[in-house]
């Protein structure tokens, strides 16, 4: 089943909570995956046990990317 953007928005907080149990989360957003939407969770570093990260929440897929620690940039 393809997830709608509304379903992905609703699943986002739950996906972040679930991912936070197994990895350091830097942030999260929504992403297109084919014709469907997914929750994209950005991780600070590679998780020790990536197999424990959930692949979906409430029927919405979760995709992960290791982006490093997010810090504010100085104004130019």
DRENTORKOL-3810 file (N, C-alpha, C; in nm, 4 decimals):
REM DRENTORKOL-3810
@n.u->0.0835; n.v->-0.1182; n.w->0.0000; ca.u->0.0000; ca.v->0.0000; ca.w->0.0000; c.u->0.0880; c.v->0.1246; c.w->0.0000
@n.u->0.0526; n.v->0.2210; n.w->-0.0818; ca.u->0.1254; ca.v->0.3477; ca.w->-0.0848; c.u->0.0781; c.v->0.4376; c.w->0.0286
@n.u->0.1732; n.v->0.5008; n.w->0.0960; ca.u->0.1402; ca.v->0.5927; ca.w->0.2050; c.u->0.1185; c.v->0.7323; c.w->0.1489
@n.u->0.0154; n.v->0.7990; n.w->0.1976; ca.u->-0.0114; ca.v->0.9365; ca.w->0.1571; c.u->0.0748; c.v->1.0314; c.w->0.2402
@n.u->0.0807; n.v->1.1563; n.w->0.1984; ca.u->0.1577; ca.v->1.2546; ca.w->0.2737; c.u->0.0967; c.v->1.2749; c.w->0.4132
@n.u->-0.0346; n.v->1.2672; n.w->0.4227; ca.u->-0.1001; ca.v->1.2820; ca.w->0.5534; c.u->-0.0621; c.v->1.1672; c.w->0.6464
@n.u->-0.0590; n.v->1.0453; n.w->0.5932; ca.u->-0.0194; ca.v->0.9301; ca.w->0.6747; c.u->0.1252; c.v->0.9434; c.w->0.7206
@n.u->0.2114; n.v->0.9912; n.w->0.6310; ca.u->0.3527; ca.v->1.0093; ca.w->0.6666; c.u->0.3677; c.v->1.1162; c.w->0.7738
@n.u->0.2937; n.v->1.2256; n.w->0.7618; ca.u->0.2992; ca.v->1.3310; ca.w->0.8642; c.u->0.2554; c.v->1.2764; c.w->1.0002
@n.u->0.1481; n.v->1.1993; n.w->0.9998; ca.u->0.0970; ca.v->1.1433; ca.w->1.1256; c.u->0.1947; c.v->1.0434; c.w->1.1871
@n.u->0.2680; n.v->0.9698; n.w->1.1034; ca.u->0.3602; ca.v->0.8665; ca.w->1.1513; c.u->0.4947; c.v->0.9228; c.w->1.1951
@n.u->0.5269; n.v->1.0443; n.w->1.1551; ca.u->0.6596; ca.v->1.1015; ca.w->1.1808; c.u->0.6990; c.v->1.1030; c.w->1.3288
@n.u->0.6165; n.v->1.1535; n.w->1.4214; ca.u->0.6588; ca.v->1.1536; ca.w->1.5618; c.u->0.6841; c.v->1.0130; c.w->1.6166
@n.u->0.6010; n.v->0.9196; n.w->1.5779; ca.u->0.6180; ca.v->0.7814; ca.w->1.6230; c.u->0.7462; c.v->0.7211; c.w->1.5648
@n.u->0.7761; n.v->0.7529; n.w->1.4394; ca.u->0.8977; ca.v->0.7017; ca.w->1.3760; c.u->1.0221; c.v->0.7561; c.w->1.4455
@n.u->1.0197; n.v->0.8843; n.w->1.4798; ca.u->1.1344; ca.v->0.9454; ca.w->1.5489; c.u->1.1534; c.v->0.8820; c.w->1.6864
@n.u->1.0441; n.v->0.8634; n.w->1.7597; ca.u->1.0542; ca.v->0.7990; ca.w->1.8922; c.u->1.1114; c.v->0.6586; c.w->1.8801
@n.u->1.0616; n.v->0.5817; n.w->1.7842; ca.u->1.1075; ca.v->0.4436; ca.w->1.7665; c.u->1.2555; c.v->0.4400; c.w->1.7270
@n.u->1.2974; n.v->0.5270; n.w->1.6365; ca.u->1.4370; ca.v->0.5298; ca.w->1.5929; c.u->1.5278; c.v->0.5750; c.w->1.7065
@n.u->1.4790; n.v->0.6664; n.w->1.7905; ca.u->1.5593; ca.v->0.7196; ca.w->1.9012; c.u->1.5956; c.v->0.6132; c.w->2.0039
@n.u->1.5237; n.v->0.5054; n.w->2.0052; ca.u->1.5549; ca.v->0.3966; ca.w->2.0981; c.u->1.6808; c.v->0.3208; c.w->2.0571
@n.u->1.7220; n.v->0.3350; n.w->1.9303; ca.u->1.8336; ca.v->0.2553; ca.w->1.8789; c.u->1.9446; c.v->0.3383; c.w->1.8140
@n.u->1.9226; n.v->0.4689; n.w->1.7994; ca.u->2.0230; ca.v->0.5533; ca.w->1.7327; c.u->2.0029; c.v->0.6984; c.w->1.7755
@n.u->2.1072; n.v->0.7791; n.w->1.7531; ca.u->2.0968; ca.v->0.9229; ca.w->1.7808; c.u->2.0359; c.v->0.9914; c.w->1.6586
@n.u->1.9201; n.v->1.0524; n.w->1.6776; ca.u->1.8467; ca.v->1.1151; ca.w->1.5686; c.u->1.8850; c.v->1.2628; c.w->1.5593
@n.u->1.9218; n.v->1.3064; n.w->1.4386; ca.u->1.9568; ca.v->1.4460; ca.w->1.4147; c.u->1.8348; c.v->1.5265; c.w->1.3716
@n.u->1.7385; n.v->1.4612; n.w->1.3112; ca.u->1.6182; ca.v->1.5292; ca.w->1.2634; c.u->1.5369; c.v->1.4341; c.w->1.1787
@n.u->1.4237; n.v->1.4824; n.w->1.1303; ca.u->1.3376; ca.v->1.3972; ca.w->1.0478; c.u->1.2541; c.v->1.4837; c.w->0.9555
@n.u->1.2102; n.v->1.4234; n.w->0.8490; ca.u->1.1246; ca.v->1.4906; ca.w->0.7521; c.u->1.0472; c.v->1.3878; c.w->0.6733
@n.u->0.9931; n.v->1.4295; n.w->0.5612; ca.u->0.9180; ca.v->1.3400; ca.w->0.4737; c.u->0.9944; c.v->1.3263; c.w->0.3425
@n.u->0.9789; n.v->1.2120; n.w->0.2786; ca.u->1.0482; ca.v->1.1874; ca.w->0.1521; c.u->0.9555; c.v->1.1121; c.w->0.0577
@n.u->0.9750; n.v->1.1328; n.w->-0.0703; ca.u->0.9028; ca.v->1.0552; ca.w->-0.1719; c.u->0.9806; c.v->0.9271; c.w->-0.1969
@n.u->0.9083; n.v->0.8179; n.w->-0.2047; ca.u->0.9664; ca.v->0.6890; ca.w->-0.2413; c.u->0.8754; c.v->0.6325; c.w->-0.3497
@n.u->0.9147; n.v->0.6520; n.w->-0.4743; ca.u->0.8272; ca.v->0.6141; ca.w->-0.5845; c.u->0.7030; c.v->0.7012; c.w->-0.5816
@n.u->0.5861; n.v->0.6371; n.w->-0.5826; ca.u->0.4594; ca.v->0.7104; ca.w->-0.5783; c.u->0.4105; c.v->0.7308; c.w->-0.4357
@n.u->0.4865; n.v->0.6832; n.w->-0.3397; ca.u->0.4469; ca.v->0.6861; ca.w->-0.1999; c.u->0.5278; c.v->0.7893; c.w->-0.1223
@n.u->0.4857; n.v->0.8129; n.w->0.0005; ca.u->0.5617; ca.v->0.8975; ca.w->0.0922; c.u->0.6183; c.v->0.8127; c.w->0.2044
@n.u->0.7276; n.v->0.8601; n.w->0.2621; ca.u->0.7934; ca.v->0.7908; ca.w->0.3730; c.u->0.8394; c.v->0.8954; c.w->0.4730
@n.u->0.8709; n.v->0.8480; n.w->0.5931; ca.u->0.9356; ca.v->0.9325; ca.w->0.6922; c.u->1.0856; c.v->0.9135; c.w->0.6739
@n.u->1.1592; n.v->1.0222; n.w->0.6600; ca.u->1.3045; ca.v->1.0143; ca.w->0.6493; c.u->1.3641; c.v->1.0574; c.w->0.7827
@n.u->1.4397; n.v->0.9699; n.w->0.8434; ca.u->1.5028; ca.v->0.9983; ca.w->0.9719; c.u->1.6517; c.v->1.0164; c.w->0.9476
@n.u->1.7035; n.v->1.1333; n.w->0.9849; ca.u->1.8454; ca.v->1.1630; ca.w->0.9726; c.u->1.9148; c.v->1.1247; c.w->1.1032
@n.u->2.0218; n.v->1.0481; n.w->1.0909; ca.u->2.0941; ca.v->0.9984; ca.w->1.2079; c.u->2.2264; c.v->1.0714; c.w->1.2243
@n.u->2.2668; n.v->1.0902; n.w->1.3499; ca.u->2.3942; ca.v->1.1550; ca.w->1.3796; c.u->2.5129; c.v->1.0668; c.w->1.3422
@n.u->2.4984; n.v->0.9374; n.w->1.3604; ca.u->2.6052; ca.v->0.8431; ca.w->1.3297; c.u->2.5440; c.v->0.7072; c.w->1.3004
@n.u->2.6263; n.v->0.6168; n.w->1.2520; ca.u->2.5769; ca.v->0.4826; ca.w->1.2202; c.u->2.5349; c.v->0.4113; c.w->1.3480
@n.u->2.4167; n.v->0.3511; n.w->1.3471; ca.u->2.3713; ca.v->0.2805; ca.w->1.4669; c.u->2.4515; c.v->0.1527; c.w->1.4888
@n.u->2.4669; n.v->0.1142; n.w->1.6153; ca.u->2.5381; ca.v->-0.0094; ca.w->1.6470; c.u->2.4632; c.v->-0.1316; c.w->1.5967
@n.u->2.3312; n.v->-0.1262; n.w->1.5997; ca.u->2.2481; ca.v->-0.2391; ca.w->1.5565; c.u->2.1435; c.v->-0.1895; c.w->1.4562
@n.u->2.1831; n.v->-0.1670; n.w->1.3317; ca.u->2.0886; ca.v->-0.1131; ca.w->1.2333; c.u->1.9684; c.v->-0.2043; c.w->1.2099
@n.u->1.9850; n.v->-0.3324; n.w->1.2362; ca.u->1.8741; ca.v->-0.4255; ca.w->1.2174; c.u->1.7599; c.v->-0.4006; c.w->1.3165
@n.u->1.7857; n.v->-0.3264; n.w->1.4240; ca.u->1.6818; ca.v->-0.2961; ca.w->1.5225; c.u->1.6006; c.v->-0.1714; c.w->1.4872
@n.u->1.6460; n.v->-0.0948; n.w->1.3891; ca.u->1.5704; ca.v->0.0230; ca.w->1.3475; c.u->1.4436; c.v->-0.0218; c.w->1.2753
@n.u->1.3287; n.v->0.0359; n.w->1.3103; ca.u->1.2050; ca.v->-0.0040; ca.w->1.2428; c.u->1.2078; c.v->0.0366; c.w->1.0957
@n.u->1.1495; n.v->-0.0448; n.w->1.0117; ca.u->1.1436; ca.v->-0.0176; ca.w->0.8675; c.u->1.0133; c.v->0.0504; c.w->0.8282
@n.u->0.9132; n.v->0.0415; n.w->0.9173; ca.u->0.7876; ca.v->0.1111; ca.w->0.8920; c.u->0.7138; c.v->0.1336; c.w->1.0227
@n.u->0.6281; n.v->0.2334; n.w->1.0219; ca.u->0.5429; ca.v->0.2661; ca.w->1.1366; c.u->0.4045; c.v->0.2970; c.w->1.0803
@n.u->0.3038; n.v->0.2310; n.w->1.1329; ca.u->0.1644; ca.v->0.2546; ca.w->1.0903; c.u->0.1494; c.v->0.2408; c.w->0.9391
@n.u->0.2235; n.v->0.1476; n.w->0.8798; ca.u->0.2146; ca.v->0.1244; ca.w->0.7365; c.u->0.2925; c.v->0.2225; c.w->0.6510
@n.u->0.3655; n.v->0.3151; n.w->0.7144; ca.u->0.4450; ca.v->0.4145; ca.w->0.6417; c.u->0.5917; c.v->0.3726; c.w->0.6475
@n.u->0.6577; n.v->0.3618; n.w->0.5319; ca.u->0.7993; ca.v->0.3244; ca.w->0.5333; c.u->0.8859; c.v->0.4317; c.w->0.5995
@n.u->0.9963; n.v->0.3859; n.w->0.6584; ca.u->1.0946; ca.v->0.4765; ca.w->0.7176; c.u->1.2262; c.v->0.4555; c.w->0.6447
@n.u->1.2860; n.v->0.5644; n.w->0.5996; ca.u->1.4183; ca.v->0.5582; ca.w->0.5376; c.u->1.5148; c.v->0.6344; c.w->0.6274
@n.u->1.6394; n.v->0.5897; n.w->0.6293; ca.u->1.7406; ca.v->0.6472; ca.w->0.7178; c.u->1.8585; c.v->0.6983; c.w->0.6363
@n.u->1.9195; n.v->0.8051; n.w->0.6871; ca.u->2.0432; ca.v->0.8551; ca.w->0.6293; c.u->2.1307; c.v->0.9067; c.w->0.7436
@n.u->2.2568; n.v->0.8685; n.w->0.7410; ca.u->2.3517; ca.v->0.9196; ca.w->0.8394; c.u->2.4025; c.v->1.0525; c.w->0.7862
@n.u->2.3708; n.v->1.1611; n.w->0.8580; ca.u->2.4075; ca.v->1.2956; ca.w->0.8137; c.u->2.5079; c.v->1.3616; c.w->0.9051
@n.u->2.5353; n.v->1.3001; n.w->1.0196; ca.u->2.6246; ca.v->1.3612; ca.w->1.1155; c.u->2.5479; c.v->1.4526; c.w->1.2089
@n.u->2.6199; n.v->1.5108; n.w->1.3019; ca.u->2.5588; ca.v->1.6011; ca.w->1.3979; c.u->2.5220; c.v->1.7317; c.w->1.3302
@n.u->2.4032; n.v->1.7790; n.w->1.3535; ca.u->2.3566; ca.v->1.9039; ca.w->1.2930; c.u->2.3880; c.v->2.0187; c.w->1.3890
@n.u->2.4601; n.v->2.1190; n.w->1.3387; ca.u->2.4951; ca.v->2.2356; ca.w->1.4204; c.u->2.4597; c.v->2.3622; c.w->1.3425
@n.u->2.4257; n.v->2.4689; n.w->1.4133; ca.u->2.3957; ca.v->2.5941; ca.w->1.3446; c.u->2.5215; c.v->2.6513; c.w->1.2792
@n.u->2.5032; n.v->2.7131; n.w->1.1654; ca.u->2.6138; ca.v->2.7781; ca.w->1.0961; c.u->2.6172; c.v->2.9248; c.w->1.1338
@n.u->2.7357; n.v->2.9797; n.w->1.1345; ca.u->2.7525; ca.v->3.1225; ca.w->1.1645; c.u->2.6973; c.v->3.2037; c.w->1.0477
@n.u->2.6397; n.v->3.3190; n.w->1.0793; ca.u->2.5889; ca.v->3.4081; ca.w->0.9750; c.u->2.7062; c.v->3.4627; c.w->0.8941
@n.u->2.6826; n.v->3.4777; n.w->0.7671; ca.u->2.7899; ca.v->3.5299; ca.w->0.6802; c.u->2.7798; c.v->3.6783; c.w->0.6640
END
